[in-house]
Amino acid sequence: MFDKMKQLQQMKEQMDDAKERLNHISVKGECQGITVVANGNKKIIEVIIPKETYENSDHEEVAELLVIATNKAIESAEGVFESEMRGMAGGLMGGLGF
């Protein structure tokens, strides 16, 4: 019983470590000059809208481009997140005897 508790604690520590690593991984989504940067935990950390894009487009167009760029960034972040979790899950399941 104590061994399983210890393994669960180790799993929690590994999960915390993975989340910390994911905070330091950046991915981008881009659409017609607009760039959205997210981290591996799927949090948006930066939005770049060039002045010329903003000045030469109407509000609705900028909003649409921003949505597309944001979705691309989140999709990329999701891929990084899933890859990290898959790698960690393989090690965790083996440690629990599965």
FENCOR-V598808 format. One record per helix or strand of 3 or more residues. SS is the DSSP state (H for helix, E for strand). FROM is the first residue (numbers start at 1). LEN is the number of residues. If there is no record, write none. Layout:
BEGIN
ss:SS from:FROM len:LEN
ss:SS from:FROM len:LEN
END
This chain:
BEGIN
ss:H from:2 len:22
ss:E from:26 len:6
ss:E from:34 len:6
ss:E from:44 len:5
ss:H from:51 len:6
ss:H from:59 len:37
END
